[in-house]
Structure formats: C-alpha cells, structure tokens
Amino acid sequence: MKTTTLLLLSILCLTRTAPAETLDEIKSDWEKYEATLRNLGYSANVSCRVTAQDGEQMTETHFNYQYTALNHGERLVLTPVRQSPSLKDGRVYARNEQYRFTVTGTPQAGWLFDLLSTPTNPNAQLDGDLKHMLSGKINLVSFGQVSLAELVDSGSVRVTPTGVVVENSVIETGLNTITHHTANLEVDPRAYHVLRRGHAIVKMNRTEGRIRIENEYTIVDGVPVPSHCTYIEEYSTTPRLTIRTESTFRCQLAGSLRQDDFTLTHYNLPEPPGVTWESPTPTYVWLLLAAAVLGIIVLGCRWLLKRRAKAVPPPVPPTPTA
C-alpha cells in the first residue's frame, strides 16, 4: 500500500511540474496574438520617466509617447513633457507597406518632414532608428526593446511550468546590443501565453543592469488587452552614476484606425514620388449599391407573383342544374 501511494504521488508531481506546452506552441500563440491585435487596431499610451543619479546630483527627463498599430502599419508619436536638449519638439516614427518616415513638430504648430526610407532609396539611419523605436511595443508579447519571439530565438531556452527561462541572449536592436544573461518570463497559458511578469539581468552595450516588468490585462472577446503595465530598467554606468527608466502603459483597442493614418498625408505632407494609395470606397457608394440590390429583389418578387397569378387558371363556375 505504501509503495502504491508513493508511486501515485510521484506520478502526480511529474504531472504538475512537467510543462504542458512546447516552445513552438508558445511562440505560435505569441504570433497569433500580435496578428490579432494588429487586425483589430491597437493603441498604447505610455508615460516614461528617465532619472540619472550621479552621486548626490539627480536629473530627470519626462516624456509621453503613443504607439499605434494596424495590420501592416505602425507609428510612435513621442511628446516631451519636460523639454530636454535631445527632444524639444514632438517626433513621429512611422512605417507603412510602401515606405518609412519621421516628422517633427506638434499637432498645434504643424508637422515638418524629417527623414524618408523607401525600398528603392533606403535610409540606413532611419531604418536603424525605426527598428529601435518600434520594436517590442506590443507589450504583452515583448520584453523591453525586443519581442518575446526575438528573445527566445537568440538564446538558450528552457520551458518551465510557469513560463520560459532564457539565458545568454544577444540581440542587435539597431542602436544597441542587448545581452540578457538570464530572463525569467511568467506567461498565461490560458490567454495566448502573454507575459504576466518578468525580470532579467542584462547588459546594454557595456553597461550591466536589470529589467522588471509587471503586466495587468483584461480579456475582451477572448483577446487580452493590457490595462496597466509597468516597465523598469536600471543601469549603473559607474559606481556613482545610475540611470533608471520607468514606463507605465495604458492600452486599448482602437477600432477607428485607417491605413492612411500611417502615411505622410495624415500629417498634411505630400506623399513620396510614385507612391499611390487605393482610395477607400465612399460610404454613399455602398448605400446606393445596397439600395439597388434591394430594388432588384423587390422587382423580382413582384414579377414572380404576377407570373404565378397568370399560371393559375381562374375557377370554373358551377354548371346550373335543371
């Protein structure tokens, strides 16, 4: 009896601790989730504060940005809250199916054209900036500046009962080289394996640091939508200097987005030479088409009724009896 009990306990422990998913299944869920969000339209409003502590002296920069994605377009609008030498005006980083661009300015003062990159005339500086600024912004499937898929593809991975552990991951983001010595990711197996929380020991270029992430989300029609997310990274460049970045995300589905929201036209600027876009069919055209179809159905019904009436012979009056 004792042996049987121990055997059953051993089987139970193995069942509880063995991971139920493979890494490929988890990565497939991440891909499906990001595609679902982009198809629905996704927007994240982010408040970011960067603090540099050098001994007793502290400096702080505070800015907001909004990240928006829809199908094959995405943009990031960066707005300074406290002006700094590196960011006096707002800046937009955006891409669509035909080109990538940046503009500067504000919605009130207007926007000025900055940089452009096209397949026939690429701009290496802009493409590097965009890779750095736009990557890893679907934050339930990202870890800092990189996506979770990039993270697990670039290091040694171990699937655990609660998530994934990544070691010795090295990623080039365009501006930085990020090494994740160890990253612990806790995911939600009931909701696309999105990231609940995570922490990592990292190195940004030559500077050692730590990253911590906490995600809160609600399920909307089966899709996890971030409601409040916190991202903290801290680096010590010297024994005296510590740089800390703390970002808070508030996200929502943005069903009113259109593909032309990710073009230069949206900022009242001319499109690049040779670039054309299909104009969406006006609403009144669809209304006229629906009215025409309805009219055809009504006429068809009336014709069938008349035809049926002609096909039925009139009743024969009864023959009078003598």
Sequence and secondary structure as in RCSB ss.txt:
>XXXX:A:sequence
MKTTTLLLLSILCLTRTAPAETLDEIKSDWEKYEATLRNLGYSANVSCRVTAQDGEQMTETHFNYQYTALNHGER
LVLTPVRQSPSLKDGRVYARNEQYRFTVTGTPQAGWLFDLLSTPTNPNAQLDGDLKHMLSGKINLVSFGQVSLAE
LVDSGSVRVTPTGVVVENSVIETGLNTITHHTANLEVDPRAYHVLRRGHAIVKMNRTEGRIRIENEYTIVDGVPV
PSHCTYIEEYSTTPRLTIRTESTFRCQLAGSLRQDDFTLTHYNLPEPPGVTWESPTPTYVWLLLAAAVLGIIVLG
CRWLLKRRAKAVPPPVPPTPTA
>XXXX:A:secstr
 HHHHHHHHHHHHHHHHS SS HHHHHHHHHHHHHHHHHH EEEEEEEEEEEEETTEEEEEEEEEEEEEETTEEE
EEEEESS BTTBSSEEEEEE SS EEEEEEETTTEEEEEEEE SSS  HHHHHHHHHHHTT SGGGEETTEEHHH
HHHTSEEEE SSEEEEEEEEEE SS EEEEEEEEEEEETTTTTEEEEEEEEEEETTEEEEEEEEEEEEEETTEEE
EEEEEEEEEEESSSSEEEEEEEEEEEEE TT  GGGGSGGGGT    TT        HHHHHHHHHHHHHHHHHH
HHHHHHHHHHHS          
